[in-house]
Amino acid sequence: MNEIINNILTRRSVREFIEKPIKREELNEILKAASYAPSGMNRQTWQFTAVTNREKIQKLAKAIAKKLSRENYNLYNPEVIIIPSNERESIWGKEDNACALENIFLAAHSFGIGSVWINQLQDICDEKEIRDILKDFGIPDNHIVYGFAALGYPKEGIKKEPLKTGIIKIVE
């Protein structure tokens, strides 16, 4: 099977990670893959912010948990989060960031790194407690966060859910 197709077909969301740092070279390659995602009219109005400090990641997790009343929410304890943010005025920002996130997930999987999409921020990223943390990460005030990636090496023995495919039709 084609290597790229195999990578696409075998990637799954991972919600249990072990404590093991992600190599900087691999993180750089994942970020590079994100930046090569398609964007509307190639405007590339995004920024990619990788947070590798577990305490800072958990500070964001606690703020999200408090805001959404999700007791003990910890973003699945990842080693890294990658936050694509996009200019608020970008009409394709949400779609551009979704394409970049897919590149992040596929690139991570190619290195044996697990990932999961975290989507809670899109409705709360402008709440003061959340925005203050995002500012601390260097995310501009004029950027919105639609979703982000939690990354880490998968815990051994986790069950991979079978693939559920939608309807596929070819019209001739």
LINHU-V416424 format. One record per residue. N is the residue number from 1. RES is the residue in one letter. D_CENTER is the distance of its C-alpha to the mean C-alpha in whole Angstrom. Layout:
n=(N,N)
res=(RES,RES)
d_center=(D_CENTER,D_CENTER)
This chain:
n=(1,2,3,4,5,6,7,8,9,10,11,12,13,14,15,16,17,18,19,20,21,22,23,24,25,26,27,28,29,30,31,32,33,34,35,36,37,38,39,40,41,42,43,44,45,46,47,48,49,50,51,52,53,54,55,56,57,58,59,60,61,62,63,64,65,66,67,68,69,70,71,72,73,74,75,76,77,78,79,80,81,82,83,84,85,86,87,88,89,90,91,92,93,94,95,96,97,98,99,100,101,102,103,104,105,106,107,108,109,110,111,112,113,114,115,116,117,118,119,120,121,122,123,124,125,126,127,128,129,130,131,132,133,134,135,136,137,138,139,140,141,142,143,144,145,146,147,148,149,150,151,152,153,154,155,156,157,158,159,160,161,162,163,164,165,166,167,168,169,170,171,172)
res=(M,N,E,I,I,N,N,I,L,T,R,R,S,V,R,E,F,I,E,K,P,I,K,R,E,E,L,N,E,I,L,K,A,A,S,Y,A,P,S,G,M,N,R,Q,T,W,Q,F,T,A,V,T,N,R,E,K,I,Q,K,L,A,K,A,I,A,K,K,L,S,R,E,N,Y,N,L,Y,N,P,E,V,I,I,I,P,S,N,E,R,E,S,I,W,G,K,E,D,N,A,C,A,L,E,N,I,F,L,A,A,H,S,F,G,I,G,S,V,W,I,N,Q,L,Q,D,I,C,D,E,K,E,I,R,D,I,L,K,D,F,G,I,P,D,N,H,I,V,Y,G,F,A,A,L,G,Y,P,K,E,G,I,K,K,E,P,L,K,T,G,I,I,K,I,V,E)
d_center=(27,25,22,20,21,21,17,16,18,18,14,13,11,12,12,15,15,18,18,18,17,15,17,17,18,15,12,14,15,11,11,14,13,10,13,15,14,16,17,19,23,21,20,17,17,14,13,10,10,10,11,13,16,15,18,16,13,15,17,14,14,18,18,15,18,21,20,19,22,20,22,20,16,15,11,12,13,11,12,9,6,5,6,7,11,14,17,18,21,19,20,18,15,13,14,13,9,9,11,9,5,8,10,7,7,11,12,10,12,15,16,16,12,11,7,6,5,6,9,11,11,13,16,16,15,18,20,22,20,17,18,20,17,15,18,18,15,17,15,18,19,20,16,14,10,10,6,3,2,5,8,11,14,15,18,21,23,20,21,19,19,22,20,21,22,23,26,27,30,32,34,37)
